[in-house]
Amino acid sequence: MKLIKKEWALFLTALMFFTRIPIPFRLAYSESMMNQSQKYYALIGFIVGCINAGVFYVCQWILPLEVSLIVSFIVSVLLTGAFHEDGFADVCDSFGGGYGKEKILTIMKDSRIGAYGMIGMLLLIMLKFYTLKGIGLIDLPLIVFAIITGHTVSRFFSGLMIYSHAYVSDIDASKSKPMANKALPIKNSVWGILFCLLPFLLFQQWIYALVLPFAYLGKVYLGWYFKKHIGGYTGDCLGTVQQVTEVLFYIGILVLWKLQ
């Protein structure tokens, strides 16, 4: 029972950190709890993906495909507080307008959004919209699978950065967000793999597991890029990995379907 209570607390820690889903009681925060909650990142993505996919599925019965997608995007932003999107925009601004580690990290902590961030977010949303629309025109159940799986695996890939790269301390620690920044024993990542398999088990779309290495390349490239310029990753970098690998997963589904 004690173990169950601990795991439940870890799950709720991840849920509270990555979403705005209300927790019915006060949950004490600690750095140790934050680090141990890594195993549930993919499960949080699965939950968020199921809600978004559910909203899309209901809306498409009475609304056009395009409108249904936009509504699901709005729900995603409300559900997560644009947590990962904000990180992506910050990375676009900092790496686009900064030269050298100190300048990049300084811009990254600025709450204002600049031209690089705005343009980057616009292009990302357009790419996400049109790839999902393309999948929806192929097969309606496939887009539901894609949304759920994209959210799930991208959060798992993002969490893997904690294992493969060093955490870069913020210039201004007072502005830093609490986050997991220490790798746990590798056996903990097995939980993430199991959660990533949930959408494949539910939809029996095992052929699209072939897309996972393609999406993972986004994590590999961004990891190399971040290490080259700032020596590792920050919380905003993790958000960027999540957004990019999610879109790459959607693109991969389109490419694989055309090759079949």
CYANA upper distance limits for C-alpha pairs under 8 A (distance plus 0.5 A):
  1 MET  CA      5 LYS  CA      6.74
  2 LYS  CA      6 LYS  CA      6.74
  3 LEU  CA      7 GLU  CA      6.71
  4 ILE  CA      8 TRP  CA      6.53
  5 LYS  CA      9 ALA  CA      6.66
  6 LYS  CA     10 LEU  CA      6.79
  7 GLU  CA     11 PHE  CA      6.65
  8 TRP  CA     12 LEU  CA      6.68
  9 ALA  CA     13 THR  CA      6.58
  9 ALA  CA     27 LEU  CA      8.17
 10 LEU  CA     14 ALA  CA      6.95
 10 LEU  CA     33 MET  CA      6.68
 10 LEU  CA     34 MET  CA      8.00
 10 LEU  CA     36 GLN  CA      7.20
 10 LEU  CA     37 SER  CA      5.33
 10 LEU  CA     40 TYR  CA      8.30
 11 PHE  CA     15 LEU  CA      6.67
 11 PHE  CA     37 SER  CA      6.66
 11 PHE  CA     40 TYR  CA      6.46
 12 LEU  CA     16 MET  CA      6.37
 12 LEU  CA     23 ILE  CA      7.93
 12 LEU  CA     27 LEU  CA      8.49
 13 THR  CA     17 PHE  CA      6.61
 13 THR  CA     27 LEU  CA      7.94
 13 THR  CA     29 TYR  CA      8.09
 13 THR  CA     33 MET  CA      7.64
 13 THR  CA     34 MET  CA      7.11
 13 THR  CA     37 SER  CA      7.00
 14 ALA  CA     18 PHE  CA      6.56
 14 ALA  CA     34 MET  CA      7.72
 14 ALA  CA     37 SER  CA      6.09
 14 ALA  CA     38 GLN  CA      7.87
 14 ALA  CA     40 TYR  CA      7.08
 14 ALA  CA     41 TYR  CA      7.15
 14 ALA  CA     44 ILE  CA      7.67
 15 LEU  CA     19 THR  CA      6.15
 15 LEU  CA     20 ARG  CA      8.39
 15 LEU  CA     21 ILE  CA      7.69
 15 LEU  CA     44 ILE  CA      6.72
 16 MET  CA     20 ARG  CA      6.96
 16 MET  CA     21 ILE  CA      7.33
 16 MET  CA     22 PRO  CA      7.95
 16 MET  CA     23 ILE  CA      7.52
 18 PHE  CA     44 ILE  CA      8.04
 18 PHE  CA     80 THR  CA      6.60
 18 PHE  CA     83 PHE  CA      7.48
 19 THR  CA     79 LEU  CA      6.24
 19 THR  CA     80 THR  CA      4.66
 19 THR  CA     81 GLY  CA      7.29
 19 THR  CA     83 PHE  CA      8.44
 20 ARG  CA     78 LEU  CA      8.09
 20 ARG  CA     79 LEU  CA      6.01
 20 ARG  CA     80 THR  CA      6.10
 20 ARG  CA     81 GLY  CA      7.10
 21 ILE  CA     79 LEU  CA      7.23
 23 ILE  CA     27 LEU  CA      8.46
 29 TYR  CA     33 MET  CA      7.29
 29 TYR  CA     34 MET  CA      7.86
 30 SER  CA     34 MET  CA      6.78
 31 GLU  CA     35 ASN  CA      6.71
 31 GLU  CA    178 PRO  CA      8.16
 31 GLU  CA    179 MET  CA      8.23
 31 GLU  CA    180 ALA  CA      7.82
 32 SER  CA     36 GLN  CA      6.69
 33 MET  CA     37 SER  CA      6.61
 34 MET  CA     38 GLN  CA      7.79
 34 MET  CA    178 PRO  CA      8.27
 34 MET  CA    179 MET  CA      6.77
 34 MET  CA    180 ALA  CA      5.80
 35 ASN  CA    179 MET  CA      7.83
 35 ASN  CA    180 ALA  CA      4.81
 35 ASN  CA    181 ASN  CA      7.09
 35 ASN  CA    182 LYS  CA      6.73
 35 ASN  CA    183 ALA  CA      8.04
 35 ASN  CA    184 LEU  CA      7.96
 36 GLN  CA    180 ALA  CA      8.29
 36 GLN  CA    184 LEU  CA      7.59
 37 SER  CA     41 TYR  CA      7.77
 37 SER  CA    180 ALA  CA      8.35
 38 GLN  CA    159 GLY  CA      7.30
 38 GLN  CA    180 ALA  CA      7.47
 39 LYS  CA    188 ASN  CA      6.30
 39 LYS  CA    189 SER  CA      6.54
 39 LYS  CA    190 VAL  CA      8.46
 39 LYS  CA    191 TRP  CA      6.19
 39 LYS  CA    192 GLY  CA      6.09
 40 TYR  CA     44 ILE  CA      6.76
 40 TYR  CA    191 TRP  CA      7.83
 40 TYR  CA    192 GLY  CA      7.06
 41 TYR  CA     45 GLY  CA      6.92
 41 TYR  CA    155 ARG  CA      6.34
 41 TYR  CA    156 PHE  CA      6.56
 41 TYR  CA    159 GLY  CA      7.49
 41 TYR  CA    192 GLY  CA      7.52
 42 ALA  CA     46 PHE  CA      6.70
 42 ALA  CA    151 HIS  CA      8.42
 42 ALA  CA    152 THR  CA      5.38
 42 ALA  CA    153 VAL  CA      6.78
 42 ALA  CA    154 SER  CA      8.24
 42 ALA  CA    155 ARG  CA      5.81
 42 ALA  CA    156 PHE  CA      5.36
 42 ALA  CA    192 GLY  CA      5.94
 42 ALA  CA    193 ILE  CA      8.48
 42 ALA  CA    195 PHE  CA      6.37
 42 ALA  CA    196 CYS  CA      6.79
 43 LEU  CA     47 ILE  CA      6.79
 43 LEU  CA    152 THR  CA      7.14
 43 LEU  CA    192 GLY  CA      7.81
 43 LEU  CA    195 PHE  CA      6.10
 43 LEU  CA    196 CYS  CA      8.16
 44 ILE  CA     48 VAL  CA      6.70
 44 ILE  CA    152 THR  CA      7.83
 45 GLY  CA     49 GLY  CA      6.35
 45 GLY  CA    148 ILE  CA      8.19
 45 GLY  CA    151 HIS  CA      5.30
 45 GLY  CA    152 THR  CA      4.65
 45 GLY  CA    153 VAL  CA      7.99
 45 GLY  CA    154 SER  CA      8.27
 45 GLY  CA    155 ARG  CA      6.47
 46 PHE  CA     50 CYS  CA      6.54
 46 PHE  CA    148 ILE  CA      6.38
 46 PHE  CA    149 THR  CA      7.46
 46 PHE  CA    151 HIS  CA      6.73
 46 PHE  CA    152 THR  CA      5.15
 46 PHE  CA    195 PHE  CA      8.09
 46 PHE  CA    196 CYS  CA      8.36
 46 PHE  CA    199 PRO  CA      8.39
 47 ILE  CA     51 ILE  CA      6.85
 48 VAL  CA     52 ASN  CA      6.74
 48 VAL  CA     76 SER  CA      7.82
 48 VAL  CA     79 LEU  CA      8.00
 48 VAL  CA    148 ILE  CA      8.14
 48 VAL  CA    151 HIS  CA      7.50
 49 GLY  CA     53 ALA  CA      6.39
 49 GLY  CA    147 ILE  CA      6.24
 49 GLY  CA    148 ILE  CA      4.49
 49 GLY  CA    149 THR  CA      7.59
 49 GLY  CA    150 GLY  CA      8.00
 49 GLY  CA    151 HIS  CA      5.77
 49 GLY  CA    152 THR  CA      7.38
 50 CYS  CA     54 GLY  CA      6.35
 50 CYS  CA    147 ILE  CA      8.23
 50 CYS  CA    148 ILE  CA      5.89
 51 ILE  CA     55 VAL  CA      6.69
 52 ASN  CA     56 PHE  CA      6.75
 52 ASN  CA     72 SER  CA      5.78
 52 ASN  CA     73 PHE  CA      7.99
 52 ASN  CA     75 VAL  CA      7.08
 52 ASN  CA     76 SER  CA      6.67
 52 ASN  CA    147 ILE  CA      7.83
 52 ASN  CA    148 ILE  CA      8.20
 53 ALA  CA     57 TYR  CA      6.55
 53 ALA  CA     72 SER  CA      7.70
 53 ALA  CA    144 VAL  CA      5.75
 53 ALA  CA    145 PHE  CA      8.42
 53 ALA  CA    147 ILE  CA      6.40
 53 ALA  CA    148 ILE  CA      6.86
 54 GLY  CA     58 VAL  CA      6.71
 54 GLY  CA    144 VAL  CA      8.26
 55 VAL  CA     59 CYS  CA      6.59
 55 VAL  CA     68 SER  CA      8.38
 55 VAL  CA     71 VAL  CA      8.14
 55 VAL  CA     72 SER  CA      6.35
 55 VAL  CA     75 VAL  CA      8.33
 56 PHE  CA     60 GLN  CA      6.55
 56 PHE  CA     68 SER  CA      5.75
 56 PHE  CA     69 LEU  CA      6.55
 56 PHE  CA     71 VAL  CA      7.62
 56 PHE  CA     72 SER  CA      5.90
 56 PHE  CA    144 VAL  CA      8.39
 57 TYR  CA     61 TRP  CA      7.58
 57 TYR  CA     68 SER  CA      8.34
 57 TYR  CA    144 VAL  CA      7.72
 58 VAL  CA     62 ILE  CA      8.26
 59 CYS  CA     63 LEU  CA      6.14
 59 CYS  CA     68 SER  CA      5.77
 59 CYS  CA     71 VAL  CA      8.43
 60 GLN  CA     64 PRO  CA      6.45
 60 GLN  CA     65 LEU  CA      6.20
 60 GLN  CA     68 SER  CA      5.95
 63 LEU  CA     67 VAL  CA      6.78
 63 LEU  CA     68 SER  CA      6.59
 64 PRO  CA     68 SER  CA      6.70
 65 LEU  CA     69 LEU  CA      6.78
 65 LEU  CA    133 LYS  CA      7.67
 65 LEU  CA    136 GLY  CA      8.02
 66 GLU  CA     70 ILE  CA      6.94
 66 GLU  CA    133 LYS  CA      7.33
 67 VAL  CA     71 VAL  CA      6.71
 68 SER  CA     72 SER  CA      6.75
 69 LEU  CA     73 PHE  CA      6.74
 69 LEU  CA    129 PHE  CA      7.57
 69 LEU  CA    132 LEU  CA      8.42
 69 LEU  CA    133 LYS  CA      8.23
 70 ILE  CA     74 ILE  CA      6.78
 70 ILE  CA    129 PHE  CA      8.31
 71 VAL  CA     75 VAL  CA      6.80
 72 SER  CA     76 SER  CA      6.65
 73 PHE  CA     77 VAL  CA      6.82
 74 ILE  CA     78 LEU  CA      6.75
 75 VAL  CA     79 LEU  CA      6.37
 76 SER  CA     80 THR  CA      6.63
 76 SER  CA     81 GLY  CA      8.48
 76 SER  CA     82 ALA  CA      8.05
 77 VAL  CA     81 GLY  CA      5.76
 77 VAL  CA     82 ALA  CA      5.15
 77 VAL  CA     83 PHE  CA      8.43
 78 LEU  CA     82 ALA  CA      7.55
 82 ALA  CA     86 ASP  CA      6.34
 83 PHE  CA     87 GLY  CA      7.17
 83 PHE  CA    239 GLY  CA      7.77
 84 HIS  CA     88 PHE  CA      6.80
 84 HIS  CA    236 ASP  CA      7.93
 84 HIS  CA    238 LEU  CA      8.28
 84 HIS  CA    239 GLY  CA      4.63
 84 HIS  CA    240 THR  CA      7.09
 84 HIS  CA    242 GLN  CA      7.40
 84 HIS  CA    243 GLN  CA      7.14
 85 GLU  CA     89 ALA  CA      6.74
 85 GLU  CA    121 MET  CA      7.88
 85 GLU  CA    239 GLY  CA      7.22
 85 GLU  CA    240 THR  CA      7.85
 85 GLU  CA    243 GLN  CA      7.42
 86 ASP  CA     90 ASP  CA      6.71
 86 ASP  CA    236 ASP  CA      8.01
 86 ASP  CA    239 GLY  CA      8.08
 87 GLY  CA     91 VAL  CA      6.70
 87 GLY  CA    235 GLY  CA      7.65
 87 GLY  CA    236 ASP  CA      4.39
 87 GLY  CA    237 CYS  CA      7.03
 87 GLY  CA    238 LEU  CA      8.00
 87 GLY  CA    239 GLY  CA      5.39
 87 GLY  CA    240 THR  CA      6.39
 88 PHE  CA     92 CYS  CA      6.75
 88 PHE  CA    117 GLY  CA      8.02
 88 PHE  CA    120 GLY  CA      8.44
 88 PHE  CA    121 MET  CA      7.92
 88 PHE  CA    236 ASP  CA      6.90
 88 PHE  CA    237 CYS  CA      7.63
 88 PHE  CA    239 GLY  CA      6.34
 88 PHE  CA    240 THR  CA      4.83
 88 PHE  CA    243 GLN  CA      7.59
 89 ALA  CA     93 ASP  CA      6.78
 89 ALA  CA    113 ILE  CA      7.59
 89 ALA  CA    116 TYR  CA      8.02
 89 ALA  CA    117 GLY  CA      4.63
 89 ALA  CA    118 MET  CA      7.28
 89 ALA  CA    120 GLY  CA      7.05
 89 ALA  CA    121 MET  CA      6.62
 90 ASP  CA     94 SER  CA      6.54
 90 ASP  CA    107 ILE  CA      8.23
 90 ASP  CA    108 MET  CA      5.72
 90 ASP  CA    109 LYS  CA      8.13
 90 ASP  CA    110 ASP  CA      8.44
 90 ASP  CA    113 ILE  CA      7.57
 90 ASP  CA    117 GLY  CA      6.67
 90 ASP  CA    236 ASP  CA      7.12
 91 VAL  CA     95 PHE  CA      6.36
 91 VAL  CA     96 GLY  CA      8.34
 91 VAL  CA    108 MET  CA      6.81
 91 VAL  CA    117 GLY  CA      7.92
 91 VAL  CA    236 ASP  CA      6.86
 91 VAL  CA    237 CYS  CA      7.05
 91 VAL  CA    240 THR  CA      7.57
 92 CYS  CA     96 GLY  CA      6.06
 92 CYS  CA    116 TYR  CA      5.89
 92 CYS  CA    117 GLY  CA      5.40
 92 CYS  CA    120 GLY  CA      6.79
 93 ASP  CA     97 GLY  CA      6.25
 93 ASP  CA     98 GLY  CA      8.27
 93 ASP  CA    107 ILE  CA      7.53
 93 ASP  CA    108 MET  CA      7.50
 93 ASP  CA    113 ILE  CA      7.64
 93 ASP  CA    114 GLY  CA      6.47
 93 ASP  CA    115 ALA  CA      7.64
 93 ASP  CA    116 TYR  CA      5.34
 93 ASP  CA    117 GLY  CA      5.36
 94 SER  CA     98 GLY  CA      5.79
 94 SER  CA    103 LYS  CA      8.25
 94 SER  CA    104 ILE  CA      5.29
 94 SER  CA    105 LEU  CA      7.36
 94 SER  CA    106 THR  CA      8.26
 94 SER  CA    107 ILE  CA      5.48
 94 SER  CA    108 MET  CA      5.50
 95 PHE  CA     99 TYR  CA      7.90
 95 PHE  CA    104 ILE  CA      6.39
 96 GLY  CA    116 TYR  CA      6.69
 97 GLY  CA    104 ILE  CA      8.06
 97 GLY  CA    107 ILE  CA      8.39
 97 GLY  CA    116 TYR  CA      8.08
 98 GLY  CA    103 LYS  CA      5.79
 98 GLY  CA    104 ILE  CA      5.12
 98 GLY  CA    107 ILE  CA      7.47
 99 TYR  CA    103 LYS  CA      6.41
 99 TYR  CA    104 ILE  CA      6.72
100 GLY  CA    104 ILE  CA      6.64
100 GLY  CA    229 HIS  CA      7.38
100 GLY  CA    230 ILE  CA      8.03
101 LYS  CA    105 LEU  CA      6.64
101 LYS  CA    229 HIS  CA      6.70
101 LYS  CA    230 ILE  CA      5.33
102 GLU  CA    106 THR  CA      6.61
102 GLU  CA    171 ILE  CA      7.94
103 LYS  CA    107 ILE  CA      6.74
104 ILE  CA    108 MET  CA      6.60
104 ILE  CA    230 ILE  CA      8.25
105 LEU  CA    109 LYS  CA      6.91
105 LEU  CA    170 ASP  CA      7.34
105 LEU  CA    171 ILE  CA      6.94
105 LEU  CA    230 ILE  CA      8.47
106 THR  CA    110 ASP  CA      7.28
106 THR  CA    171 ILE  CA      6.95
108 MET  CA    236 ASP  CA      8.30
109 LYS  CA    170 ASP  CA      8.48
109 LYS  CA    172 ASP  CA      8.27
109 LYS  CA    175 LYS  CA      7.55
109 LYS  CA    176 SER  CA      8.37
113 ILE  CA    117 GLY  CA      6.32
113 ILE  CA    118 MET  CA      7.20
114 GLY  CA    118 MET  CA      6.69
115 ALA  CA    119 ILE  CA      6.48
116 TYR  CA    120 GLY  CA      6.31
117 GLY  CA    121 MET  CA      6.57
118 MET  CA    122 LEU  CA      6.66
119 ILE  CA    123 LEU  CA      6.67
120 GLY  CA    124 LEU  CA      6.57
121 MET  CA    125 ILE  CA      6.55
122 LEU  CA    126 MET  CA      6.67
123 LEU  CA    127 LEU  CA      6.57
124 LEU  CA    128 LYS  CA      6.61
124 LEU  CA    247 VAL  CA      8.45
125 ILE  CA    129 PHE  CA      6.45
126 MET  CA    130 TYR  CA      6.60
127 LEU  CA    131 THR  CA      6.55
127 LEU  CA    247 VAL  CA      7.83
128 LYS  CA    132 LEU  CA      6.64
128 LYS  CA    247 VAL  CA      6.24
128 LYS  CA    250 TYR  CA      8.06
129 PHE  CA    133 LYS  CA      6.55
130 TYR  CA    134 GLY  CA      6.54
131 THR  CA    135 ILE  CA      6.82
131 THR  CA    247 VAL  CA      8.44
131 THR  CA    250 TYR  CA      6.63
131 THR  CA    251 ILE  CA      6.55
131 THR  CA    254 LEU  CA      7.79
132 LEU  CA    136 GLY  CA      6.57
132 LEU  CA    143 ILE  CA      7.00
132 LEU  CA    146 ALA  CA      8.45
132 LEU  CA    250 TYR  CA      7.13
133 LYS  CA    137 LEU  CA      6.72
134 GLY  CA    138 ILE  CA      7.06
134 GLY  CA    254 LEU  CA      7.74
135 ILE  CA    139 ASP  CA      6.90
135 ILE  CA    140 LEU  CA      8.13
135 ILE  CA    142 LEU  CA      7.25
135 ILE  CA    143 ILE  CA      6.08
135 ILE  CA    250 TYR  CA      8.41
135 ILE  CA    253 ILE  CA      8.11
135 ILE  CA    254 LEU  CA      6.83
136 GLY  CA    140 LEU  CA      5.54
136 GLY  CA    141 PRO  CA      8.46
136 GLY  CA    142 LEU  CA      7.44
136 GLY  CA    143 ILE  CA      5.68
138 ILE  CA    142 LEU  CA      8.28
139 ASP  CA    143 ILE  CA      7.29
140 LEU  CA    144 VAL  CA      7.32
141 PRO  CA    145 PHE  CA      6.82
142 LEU  CA    146 ALA  CA      6.51
143 ILE  CA    147 ILE  CA      6.62
144 VAL  CA    148 ILE  CA      6.88
145 PHE  CA    149 THR  CA      6.48
145 PHE  CA    199 PRO  CA      7.19
145 PHE  CA    203 PHE  CA      7.23
146 ALA  CA    150 GLY  CA      6.15
146 ALA  CA    249 PHE  CA      8.39
146 ALA  CA    250 TYR  CA      7.02
146 ALA  CA    253 ILE  CA      8.30
147 ILE  CA    151 HIS  CA      6.78
148 ILE  CA    152 THR  CA      6.80
148 ILE  CA    199 PRO  CA      7.23
149 THR  CA    153 VAL  CA      6.49
149 THR  CA    196 CYS  CA      7.75
149 THR  CA    199 PRO  CA      6.25
149 THR  CA    200 PHE  CA      8.35
150 GLY  CA    154 SER  CA      6.41
150 GLY  CA    245 THR  CA      8.39
150 GLY  CA    246 GLU  CA      5.37
150 GLY  CA    247 VAL  CA      8.00
150 GLY  CA    249 PHE  CA      6.51
150 GLY  CA    250 TYR  CA      7.42
151 HIS  CA    155 ARG  CA      6.91
151 HIS  CA    246 GLU  CA      6.75
152 THR  CA    156 PHE  CA      7.09
152 THR  CA    195 PHE  CA      8.11
152 THR  CA    196 CYS  CA      6.42
153 VAL  CA    157 PHE  CA      6.64
153 VAL  CA    196 CYS  CA      6.10
153 VAL  CA    246 GLU  CA      7.95
154 SER  CA    158 SER  CA      6.58
154 SER  CA    241 VAL  CA      7.92
154 SER  CA    242 GLN  CA      5.28
154 SER  CA    243 GLN  CA      7.66
154 SER  CA    245 THR  CA      5.81
154 SER  CA    246 GLU  CA      5.56
155 ARG  CA    159 GLY  CA      6.68
155 ARG  CA    242 GLN  CA      5.97
156 PHE  CA    160 LEU  CA      6.92
156 PHE  CA    192 GLY  CA      6.59
156 PHE  CA    193 ILE  CA      8.21
156 PHE  CA    196 CYS  CA      8.02
157 PHE  CA    161 MET  CA      7.60
157 PHE  CA    216 TYR  CA      7.28
157 PHE  CA    219 LYS  CA      7.12
157 PHE  CA    241 VAL  CA      7.85
157 PHE  CA    242 GLN  CA      7.45
157 PHE  CA    245 THR  CA      8.00
158 SER  CA    162 ILE  CA      8.45
158 SER  CA    219 LYS  CA      7.66
158 SER  CA    238 LEU  CA      5.83
158 SER  CA    239 GLY  CA      7.70
158 SER  CA    241 VAL  CA      5.84
158 SER  CA    242 GLN  CA      5.69
159 GLY  CA    163 TYR  CA      8.16
159 GLY  CA    238 LEU  CA      7.75
160 LEU  CA    164 SER  CA      6.96
161 MET  CA    165 HIS  CA      6.08
161 MET  CA    219 LYS  CA      8.24
161 MET  CA    223 GLY  CA      7.63
161 MET  CA    233 TYR  CA      8.10
161 MET  CA    238 LEU  CA      7.65
162 ILE  CA    166 ALA  CA      7.48
162 ILE  CA    167 TYR  CA      7.80
162 ILE  CA    180 ALA  CA      8.25
162 ILE  CA    181 ASN  CA      6.54
162 ILE  CA    182 LYS  CA      6.90
162 ILE  CA    183 ALA  CA      6.06
163 TYR  CA    182 LYS  CA      8.18
163 TYR  CA    183 ALA  CA      5.56
163 TYR  CA    184 LEU  CA      8.26
165 HIS  CA    223 GLY  CA      7.71
165 HIS  CA    227 LYS  CA      8.04
165 HIS  CA    232 GLY  CA      6.00
165 HIS  CA    233 TYR  CA      7.22
166 ALA  CA    231 GLY  CA      7.76
166 ALA  CA    232 GLY  CA      5.30
166 ALA  CA    233 TYR  CA      6.85
167 TYR  CA    181 ASN  CA      6.49
167 TYR  CA    182 LYS  CA      8.38
167 TYR  CA    232 GLY  CA      6.09
167 TYR  CA    233 TYR  CA      5.66
167 TYR  CA    234 THR  CA      6.56
168 VAL  CA    230 ILE  CA      7.95
168 VAL  CA    231 GLY  CA      7.43
168 VAL  CA    232 GLY  CA      6.11
168 VAL  CA    233 TYR  CA      6.08
168 VAL  CA    234 THR  CA      6.21
169 SER  CA    173 ALA  CA      8.02
169 SER  CA    234 THR  CA      7.91
170 ASP  CA    176 SER  CA      6.95
170 ASP  CA    234 THR  CA      8.13
172 ASP  CA    176 SER  CA      7.46
177 LYS  CA    235 GLY  CA      8.02
179 MET  CA    235 GLY  CA      7.43
184 LEU  CA    188 ASN  CA      7.07
185 PRO  CA    189 SER  CA      8.46
186 ILE  CA    190 VAL  CA      8.06
187 LYS  CA    191 TRP  CA      8.37
188 ASN  CA    192 GLY  CA      8.02
189 SER  CA    193 ILE  CA      7.04
190 VAL  CA    194 LEU  CA      6.79
191 TRP  CA    195 PHE  CA      6.77
192 GLY  CA    196 CYS  CA      6.65
193 ILE  CA    197 LEU  CA      6.97
194 LEU  CA    198 LEU  CA      7.39
196 CYS  CA    200 PHE  CA      8.40
197 LEU  CA    201 LEU  CA      6.71
198 LEU  CA    202 LEU  CA      6.69
199 PRO  CA    203 PHE  CA      6.55
199 PRO  CA    204 GLN  CA      8.37
200 PHE  CA    204 GLN  CA      5.63
200 PHE  CA    205 GLN  CA      5.89
200 PHE  CA    206 TRP  CA      6.31
200 PHE  CA    209 ALA  CA      8.39
201 LEU  CA    205 GLN  CA      8.19
205 GLN  CA    209 ALA  CA      8.21
206 TRP  CA    210 LEU  CA      8.48
208 TYR  CA    212 LEU  CA      8.07
208 TYR  CA    253 ILE  CA      7.03
208 TYR  CA    256 LEU  CA      8.02
210 LEU  CA    214 PHE  CA      8.30
211 VAL  CA    215 ALA  CA      6.94
211 VAL  CA    249 PHE  CA      6.81
211 VAL  CA    252 GLY  CA      5.82
211 VAL  CA    253 ILE  CA      6.97
211 VAL  CA    256 LEU  CA      7.92
212 LEU  CA    216 TYR  CA      6.54
212 LEU  CA    249 PHE  CA      7.32
213 PRO  CA    217 LEU  CA      6.82
214 PHE  CA    218 GLY  CA      7.94
214 PHE  CA    248 LEU  CA      7.67
214 PHE  CA    249 PHE  CA      7.80
214 PHE  CA    252 GLY  CA      7.24
215 ALA  CA    219 LYS  CA      7.90
215 ALA  CA    245 THR  CA      5.52
215 ALA  CA    246 GLU  CA      7.79
215 ALA  CA    248 LEU  CA      5.46
215 ALA  CA    249 PHE  CA      5.60
215 ALA  CA    252 GLY  CA      7.75
216 TYR  CA    220 VAL  CA      6.94
216 TYR  CA    245 THR  CA      7.08
217 LEU  CA    221 TYR  CA      6.57
218 GLY  CA    222 LEU  CA      6.58
218 GLY  CA    241 VAL  CA      7.61
218 GLY  CA    244 VAL  CA      7.01
218 GLY  CA    245 THR  CA      6.10
218 GLY  CA    248 LEU  CA      7.77
219 LYS  CA    223 GLY  CA      6.39
219 LYS  CA    241 VAL  CA      6.21
219 LYS  CA    244 VAL  CA      8.44
219 LYS  CA    245 THR  CA      7.13
220 VAL  CA    224 TRP  CA      6.76
221 TYR  CA    225 TYR  CA      6.65
222 LEU  CA    226 PHE  CA      6.46
222 LEU  CA    241 VAL  CA      7.35
223 GLY  CA    227 LYS  CA      6.58
223 GLY  CA    232 GLY  CA      7.91
223 GLY  CA    233 TYR  CA      8.09
224 TRP  CA    228 LYS  CA      6.60
225 TYR  CA    229 HIS  CA      6.90
226 PHE  CA    230 ILE  CA      6.22
226 PHE  CA    231 GLY  CA      6.94
226 PHE  CA    232 GLY  CA      6.11
226 PHE  CA    233 TYR  CA      6.68
226 PHE  CA    237 CYS  CA      8.17
227 LYS  CA    231 GLY  CA      4.51
227 LYS  CA    232 GLY  CA      4.84
227 LYS  CA    233 TYR  CA      7.58
228 LYS  CA    232 GLY  CA      8.32
233 TYR  CA    237 CYS  CA      6.06
233 TYR  CA    238 LEU  CA      7.58
234 THR  CA    238 LEU  CA      7.10
235 GLY  CA    239 GLY  CA      7.03
236 ASP  CA    240 THR  CA      6.82
237 CYS  CA    241 VAL  CA      6.80
238 LEU  CA    242 GLN  CA      6.81
239 GLY  CA    243 GLN  CA      6.82
240 THR  CA    244 VAL  CA      6.56
241 VAL  CA    245 THR  CA      6.43
242 GLN  CA    246 GLU  CA      6.55
243 GLN  CA    247 VAL  CA      6.94
244 VAL  CA    248 LEU  CA      6.65
245 THR  CA    249 PHE  CA      6.58
246 GLU  CA    250 TYR  CA      7.15
247 VAL  CA    251 ILE  CA      6.78
248 LEU  CA    252 GLY  CA      6.45
249 PHE  CA    253 ILE  CA      6.85
250 TYR  CA    254 LEU  CA      7.12
251 ILE  CA    255 VAL  CA      6.80
252 GLY  CA    256 LEU  CA      6.49
253 ILE  CA    257 TRP  CA      6.54
254 LEU  CA    258 LYS  CA      6.84
255 VAL  CA    259 LEU  CA      6.83
256 LEU  CA    260 GLN  CA      6.82
